[in-house]
Amino acid sequence: MKDYDKKFMRRALYLAKLGRFTTTPNPSVGCVIVKNGIIISESYHRKAGEDHAEVIALKKANKEAKGSTVYVTLEPCNFYGNTPPCVDALINAKVHCVVIATIDPNPKVSGKGIKKLDKFGIKVIYGILKKEAEEINLGFSKRMRTGLPYIQLKLASSIDGRTALSSGESKWITSYRARQDVQFFRAQASAILTTGSTVFFDDPNLNVRWKDFPEKMKLYYRKEDIRQPIRIVIDKKNQVTDKHLVTRNIGECWLIRSSEIIKNWKGKVSQIIFRDGKINLLNLMKFFGRKKINIIFIECGPNFAASLIKEKLIDELIVYISPRILGSDAKCLINVTDIKSLQESYMFKFFNIKSFHDTLRLSLKPVLRRNFSSNIYYQNKF
């Protein structure tokens, strides 16, 4: 690996990140084309159904692409989907070398793109800045490997672990800048999930609000570019009505419930019915995976948060902590019970801490995770 390979791949990774809010269910991919040590073209994948990053960059480079080196953050696809295979475009452009950060975990690709490039005499190098590239597509990668979405649980509390006063007052515990930060996570999620109880008591919008986007992000995106994630409500008690904001806002809303009460909703609402009234969380997540949901961002109360943790379904825990003390009679953060010893406690490890003036954001991953059985294999040998 040469230093200049890292330099150009870092640029491709930067470009890939620009697609985080727009590409789902596709992965975010960046591409840089280099000739004689100079970038002659670059691009990133913007939206599912549109040209992939490699194709856009090749079109920009035109005939100059011949003999070039192409840096791409994810293995080029080799099959017809909504668009033609990227490997064919690279072969037809007669590029000299393709440098790849990470292998595509999609079993339709998973090394096959590399094999085809090699077959046509194109030099292939892969694994450069692999870890950084995988971080960009955590949701897509997990769904391809396990059939499940990447699950983020977001919570907010005072320093004594309380989410609201006993009266229910909670607006606002955290700072405005911290709430702006939440918009970033919502915008990159495929879906935002909560419970019927949260909707009933708080009536949240559960949407991405352009006005609350950090000004720096507004420089790179137009308001119309930002999609609204699917709003999902687990509504076992059928508490959600057509008067609640989640059913009226722009975008889709899925209600997971035990019976169908309202048939003609004012918004774009789908009801997913569990006739026996029992909702198995793992099976539900598998269903979301089949619906091509890459990332689920969960905002909920203490009881559902406890259920997710007990089921070992969480991939990432995001906790915003305010420098307030709300007192012992205030509402708790996570209602986990029946822990009789420290060995039975649920352990997490910190991987990021960020300060927003008067609010801290803690990002954690569970020490123990559920072992998912899957028929999807990640191939990295050719």
C-alpha positions in Angstrom: 0.0 0.0 0.0 1.4 3.4 -1.1 0.8 6.7 0.7 -0.8 8.1 -2.5 -3.3 5.1 -2.5 -4.4 6.1 1.0 -4.6 9.8 -0.1 -6.9 9.1 -3.0 -9.0 6.5 -1.1 -9.6 9.0 1.7 -11.0 11.4 -0.9 -13.3 8.6 -2.2 -14.4 7.9 1.4 -15.2 11.5 1.9 -17.4 11.5 -1.2 -19.1 8.2 -0.1 -20.2 9.9 3.1 -22.1 12.6 1.1 -24.6 9.9 0.1 -25.4 8.7 3.7 -28.7 10.6 3.8 -30.0 9.7 0.3 -28.9 6.2 -0.9 -30.8 3.7 1.2 -31.4 0.8 0.6 -28.2 1.0 -1.4 -24.8 1.4 0.2 -23.0 4.8 0.1 -20.1 4.6 -2.4 -17.4 7.2 -3.5 -15.2 7.0 -6.5 -12.1 8.9 -7.6 -10.3 8.4 -11.0 -6.6 9.2 -11.1 -4.2 9.6 -14.1 -0.6 10.6 -13.8 -1.0 11.3 -10.1 -3.9 13.8 -10.7 -7.6 13.4 -10.0 -9.4 13.7 -13.4 -12.9 12.8 -12.2 -14.8 11.9 -9.0 -18.3 11.2 -7.8 -20.5 9.4 -5.4 -23.7 7.4 -5.5 -26.6 9.7 -4.8 -29.8 7.6 -4.9 -31.1 4.1 -5.5 -32.0 3.6 -9.1 -29.6 6.3 -10.3 -26.1 5.7 -11.7 -23.5 4.3 -9.3 -20.4 6.3 -8.3 -18.1 4.5 -10.8 -20.4 5.1 -13.7 -20.9 8.8 -13.0 -17.1 9.3 -12.6 -16.4 7.4 -15.8 -18.9 9.5 -17.7 -17.2 12.7 -16.4 -13.7 11.4 -17.4 -14.9 10.2 -20.8 -12.0 9.0 -23.0 -9.4 10.2 -20.3 -10.5 7.2 -18.2 -8.4 4.9 -20.4 -5.3 3.7 -18.6 -6.4 5.4 -15.3 -6.5 4.1 -11.8 -9.9 4.0 -10.2 -10.3 4.3 -6.4 -13.7 3.0 -5.1 -14.9 2.5 -1.6 -16.9 -0.7 -2.3 -16.3 -3.5 -4.8 -18.0 -2.7 -8.1 -21.2 -4.7 -8.8 -21.3 -7.4 -11.4 -25.0 -7.9 -12.0 -28.0 -6.1 -13.5 -30.2 -4.5 -10.8 -31.8 -1.1 -11.4 -28.7 -0.1 -13.3 -26.2 -2.1 -15.4 -23.0 -3.7 -13.8 -20.3 -1.2 -12.9 -17.6 -3.8 -13.7 -18.7 -3.7 -17.4 -18.4 0.1 -17.4 -14.8 -0.2 -16.0 -13.9 -2.9 -18.5 -15.3 -0.9 -21.5 -13.5 2.2 -20.3 -10.2 0.2 -20.4 -9.0 1.4 -17.0 -5.6 0.1 -15.9 -6.2 -0.6 -12.2 -9.1 -0.6 -9.7 -8.3 0.0 -6.0 -11.1 -1.2 -3.7 -11.5 -0.4 0.0 -13.8 -3.3 0.9 -15.5 -6.3 -0.6 -19.2 -6.0 -1.2 -21.0 -8.2 1.4 -24.0 -8.6 -1.0 -23.8 -12.4 -1.9 -24.7 -11.4 -5.5 -21.3 -9.7 -5.7 -19.0 -10.7 -2.8 -15.8 -11.1 -4.8 -17.4 -11.8 -8.2 -16.8 -8.2 -9.3 -13.1 -8.5 -8.6 -12.9 -11.9 -10.4 -14.4 -10.4 -13.5 -12.1 -7.4 -13.5 -9.1 -9.7 -13.1 -10.4 -11.9 -15.9 -10.3 -9.0 -18.3 -6.7 -8.1 -17.3 -7.5 -5.1 -15.0 -5.2 -5.0 -12.0 -7.1 -5.1 -8.7 -6.0 -4.0 -5.3 -8.4 -4.3 -2.3 -8.4 -3.8 1.4 -7.0 -0.2 1.5 -8.7 1.7 4.4 -11.1 -1.2 4.8 -12.2 -0.4 8.3 -13.0 3.2 7.5 -15.0 2.1 4.5 -17.0 -0.5 6.5 -17.9 2.1 9.0 -19.8 4.1 6.3 -22.1 1.2 5.5 -22.8 -0.5 8.8 -26.5 -0.9 8.1 -26.1 -2.3 4.5 -23.3 -4.7 5.6 -25.3 -6.1 8.6 -28.4 -6.6 6.5 -26.4 -8.4 3.8 -24.7 -10.7 6.3 -27.5 -11.4 8.7 -30.8 -10.3 7.1 -31.2 -7.8 10.0 -30.9 -4.0 10.1 -28.3 -2.2 12.1 -30.1 -1.1 15.3 -29.4 2.2 17.1 -31.1 3.0 20.4 -31.1 6.6 21.3 -31.8 7.8 24.9 -31.6 11.1 26.7 -31.3 11.7 30.5 -30.2 13.8 33.3 -26.9 13.0 35.1 -28.9 10.9 37.7 -30.3 8.8 34.8 -33.8 10.3 34.6 -35.7 11.1 31.4 -38.6 13.3 32.7 -40.1 14.6 35.9 -42.8 12.6 37.6 -45.3 15.0 36.0 -44.1 13.9 32.6 -42.3 17.2 31.8 -39.2 16.6 29.7 -38.9 19.5 27.2 -36.1 20.1 27.1 -33.6 18.1 29.1 -30.9 18.3 26.5 -29.5 21.3 24.6 -30.6 22.6 21.2 -27.2 21.6 19.7 -27.7 18.0 21.0 -31.2 17.9 19.4 -29.6 19.1 16.1 -27.2 16.2 16.4 -30.2 13.8 16.6 -31.3 15.1 13.2 -28.1 13.7 11.7 -28.8 10.2 13.0 -32.5 10.4 11.9 -31.5 11.5 8.4 -29.1 8.6 7.8 -31.6 6.0 9.1 -33.9 4.0 6.9 -36.5 4.1 9.6 -37.3 5.7 13.0 -39.0 3.4 15.4 -41.0 4.0 18.6 -43.9 2.6 20.6 -47.6 3.4 20.7 -47.2 4.5 24.3 -44.6 7.1 23.3 -46.8 8.4 20.5 -49.9 8.5 22.8 -48.1 10.5 25.6 -45.7 12.6 23.6 -47.1 12.9 20.1 -43.7 13.2 18.5 -43.1 14.1 14.8 -40.3 11.5 14.3 -39.2 13.2 11.2 -36.1 14.9 9.8 -36.4 18.7 10.2 -34.4 20.8 7.7 -34.6 23.9 10.0 -32.8 22.0 12.7 -30.0 20.7 10.4 -26.6 22.1 11.4 -25.6 24.9 9.0 -22.5 23.0 7.8 -24.7 20.2 6.6 -27.0 22.6 4.7 -24.0 23.5 2.5 -23.9 20.0 1.0 -27.6 19.2 0.7 -30.7 20.8 -0.7 -33.9 20.5 1.4 -35.5 18.4 -1.3 -32.6 16.0 -1.3 -33.2 14.8 2.3 -35.7 11.9 2.4 -38.0 11.2 5.4 -37.3 7.9 7.0 -40.2 5.5 7.4 -41.8 6.0 10.8 -42.5 2.7 12.5 -44.7 2.4 15.6 -45.1 -0.8 17.6 -48.6 -0.2 18.7 -49.8 -3.4 20.5 -52.6 -1.6 22.3 -53.8 0.3 19.2 -53.3 3.7 20.8 -52.3 5.5 17.7 -55.0 7.4 15.8 -55.2 9.6 12.7 -54.8 12.6 14.9 -51.2 11.8 15.9 -48.4 13.5 14.0 -46.6 10.3 13.0 -49.6 9.4 10.8 -50.0 12.9 9.3 -46.5 14.0 8.4 -44.9 13.6 5.0 -43.6 10.1 4.3 -44.5 6.6 5.2 -45.8 5.4 8.6 -46.0 1.7 9.5 -48.1 0.7 12.5 -47.3 -2.7 14.0 -50.4 -3.7 15.8 -52.8 -6.6 16.8 -55.9 -5.4 14.9 -56.9 -3.0 12.2 -59.2 -0.3 13.5 -58.9 2.7 11.1 -59.0 1.7 7.4 -58.9 5.2 5.8 -55.9 7.1 7.1 -55.2 10.7 6.1 -51.5 10.0 5.7 -49.5 7.3 4.0 -50.1 4.7 6.7 -49.7 0.9 6.5 -50.9 -1.4 9.2 -49.0 -4.6 9.8 -51.2 -6.9 11.8 -50.1 -9.6 14.3 -53.4 -11.5 14.8 -52.4 -13.3 18.0 -51.3 -10.0 19.6 -47.8 -11.3 20.2 -44.9 -9.4 18.6 -41.6 -11.2 18.5 -38.9 -8.5 18.3 -36.3 -10.7 16.5 -38.9 -11.8 13.9 -40.0 -8.2 13.5 -36.4 -7.1 12.8 -36.1 -9.9 10.2 -39.2 -8.6 8.6 -37.6 -5.1 8.4 -34.5 -6.6 6.9 -36.6 -8.2 4.1 -38.1 -4.8 3.5 -34.5 -3.5 2.8 -34.2 -1.4 5.9 -30.5 -0.8 6.6 -30.6 1.3 9.8 -33.3 1.6 12.4 -33.0 4.5 14.8 -35.1 3.8 17.9 -36.5 6.5 20.2 -38.5 5.1 23.0 -39.4 4.8 26.7 -37.7 2.8 29.5 -39.7 -0.4 29.1 -39.1 -1.0 25.4 -35.5 0.0 25.8 -35.2 -2.7 28.4 -36.8 -5.3 26.1 -34.3 -4.5 23.3 -31.4 -4.8 25.6 -32.6 -8.0 27.2 -33.1 -9.5 23.7 -29.5 -8.4 22.8 -30.7 -6.7 19.6 -28.9 -3.4 20.0 -25.9 -2.7 17.8 -25.3 0.8 19.1 -26.5 2.7 22.2 -26.5 6.6 21.9 -27.1 8.4 25.2 -27.4 12.2 25.5 -26.7 13.3 29.1 -27.7 16.7 30.5 -26.0 18.3 33.6 -29.3 18.3 35.5 -30.6 16.3 38.5 -34.3 15.5 38.3 -34.6 13.5 41.5 -35.5 10.0 42.6 -39.2 10.3 41.8 -38.5 11.2 38.1 -38.8 8.7 35.3 -36.0 6.2 34.8 -33.9 5.8 31.7 -34.0 2.0 31.2 -36.4 -0.2 33.2 -34.3 -3.3 33.5 -35.3 -5.5 36.4 -34.3 -8.8 38.0 -30.5 -8.3 38.0 -29.3 -10.1 41.1 -25.5 -9.8 40.6 -23.0 -7.8 38.7 -22.3 -10.8 36.5 -25.9 -10.6 35.3 -25.6 -6.9 34.4 -25.5 -5.8 30.8 -22.1 -4.4 29.8 -21.4 -1.8 27.1 -18.1 -0.3 25.9 -17.6 3.3 24.9 -16.4 4.0 21.4 -17.1 7.8 21.1 -17.8 10.7 23.4 -18.8 14.1 22.1 -19.6 17.4 24.0 -22.3 19.8 22.9 -21.5 22.6 25.4 -24.0 21.5 28.1 -24.9 18.0 26.8 -22.7 14.9 26.4 -23.3 12.3 23.7 -22.0 8.8 24.7 -21.8 6.2 22.0 -21.5 2.6 23.1 -21.6 -0.9 21.8 -22.7 -4.0 23.7 -20.0 -6.3 25.0 -22.2 -9.4 24.3 -24.4 -9.7 21.3 -26.8 -12.2 20.0 -25.4 -14.8 17.6 -27.5 -14.6 14.5 -27.8 -17.6 12.3 -27.8 -16.8 8.6 -27.5 -18.4 5.3 -25.6 -15.4 4.0 -21.9 -15.9 3.8 -19.3 -13.2 3.5 -16.7 -14.3 1.0 -13.2 -12.7 1.1 -11.2 -15.3 -0.6 -11.0 -15.6 -4.4 
